[in-house]
Amino acid sequence: HHGTNFARTLIQKNKKRSVRCVRDPIHGWKHGLLDPKDVQLREDQLLLIITRDAFSWLPKMYKDMYCFRETEADLNVTFSTFLRKPYLCYPHEKHNETETAPNIVQIRTRKYRNWLDRNNPKYFAFDAKPPFCTRLHLRYESITHDGQEATIGKMLQSYGIRKEGEFQEIVKRTGPLGPNGQVYSAETIKREAQGVLERYTLQDLQFVLDNLNLELERTLFNYTYDYVVEYMEERALRMRNNVTVPK
């Protein structure tokens, strides 16, 4: 739900043939916590970590969880209950650890801190420069709004592993131009984001904000969520005035 398969396909299509693109199980389950005792990256390896805006990510997780649910009843909970219930991920064929957290928002923080915090072990260092940087952060929104070549293509080029010739895209909708050629302006992006927020109640939105590590989200991923606060204020005003959102 972060676009890892999307990014991987783009890399496969545009990398040099000598470069190997791998995922599970060489460094463990791609959605699991990384243990420095079990994972050691060589200088010629790059760990790509993709983050996504929490408010567009959570509905995707509700629709299709990575982990097995506990009972049949867990499959039928409402979105509001899903946000608040304790997070539990049982061991499975790709992951031998049981993961728990007070809720799904807090497991996000725990995993992102594990993957991206600068205080993690040296093999995660951001200090080295290409081609010896072992860890690279990419926002899902950069691919969808800035364009596939501007993000994945630029990344491959910076490491000297982009193949010659025209960059091969896989989804024409992404990038500065939308499906009908319109520009993805800041207003268009804002409108799309607010459409996602309609899925939440105001109480849900506040719950997510209260459980996110907003400082971590801002400093490491550049997610401020100011648009969420603005939307909540506008929606509360609409509710007081009983105004319907125009389609």
C-alpha positions, 0 to 999 in steps of 0.5 A: 500500500506504500507503492513498493511493488509499483516502485520495484516494477519501475526500477526493474524496467529502467535499471541496468541489467547488471543490477539485481532488484530483490525483496523478501526474504533476503532482508526479511519481510518488507513490512516487518521490523529490521533487526541489526543482528540479522540484517547487514547491508553491503556497500553495493546494496541500497535499501529503498524505503517508501513512505505514504501519507497516513490518511491515504494509507489507512483506508488501504490497510483497512481494505487489505491488511498485510497480516492475518486477522484474528477471527472472522469478526475482525474482517467485518469491523467498521473503519472507525473500530479498525483504527482504534483496535489493538494491532496484532500481526501473527507470524506467517510464512514471511515473518516469524515475529508476533507484532503488537501495538496499541493501534495501527497508527502507532505500529506505523510510527514504530516501523518508520522509526526503525527503518528511517531514524538517523539514530539507528545503526551505521548500516542505515547511515544517511551520511554516505553519498551515492553509490555508497549510501545504504538507505534511501527514503522515497515518498509515494506522493513524489512518484504520483505527483512529481512523475515516475521519471522525475523520482525513480529515474532520477534516483537510478541516474544518481547511482549510475544504474539507469539504463540507456534510452527512454524511461519506461513508465507503467502508469500514465496517470502519475506525474505533473499531467493527469489522465486527461492532460490536466496539470496536477496543480496544488489545488488538484492535489488538495482536492484529491486529498480532501476526497480521501478524508471524507472516509473518516469521521471528525472523531477518526481524524482527530484520533489519527492525529493524536496517535501519530508522531507528528514531529517524526512525520514532519522531520523525517518524511515531510508530512505536516498534515496541515491540510487535515486540520484545515479540512476538519475546520471546514467540515465542522463549519459545514456541519454547523451550517448543514452545507453539502460538499459540491461534487 
